[in-house]
Amino acid sequence: MYIATLLFYFAVPAAMAAFLLWRAYQMGTGKRVELTRQWIVRPPEGIEGCARLFAWSDLLFAASLLLALGLLLCLPHYAAAWIALMALGGFVHQGFTGYALARLRKKPPR
């Protein structure tokens, strides 16, 4: 049980943060803008143009995960607040995605 708790609260968020940092770097530098299509069902045309926006979104989510992990390690008696911080980072990430998709839907076709 103790190992599962460690994995769930420490290893999984750390691995997710590492993946998001890698993905933000790849999209932010323009090397792999096709990653913008990842995890979006039926992505609209031109979504690759929002690669930097998605890179910032991934960077903010990774930062919130790392901040929550650091605070969880330093002040474990406030665990409920730090876990809520991780969840809030997820909502911010989804907000960025929704904003990018709404922005693409409003653009007139060329």
Buried (B, 14 or more C-beta within 10 A) or exposed (E): EEEEEEEEBEEEBEEBBEEBBBBBBBBBEEEBBEBBEEEEEEBEEEBBBBBBBBBBBBBBBBBBBBBBBEBBEEEEEEEEEBBEBBEEBEEBBEEBBEEBBEBBEEEEEE
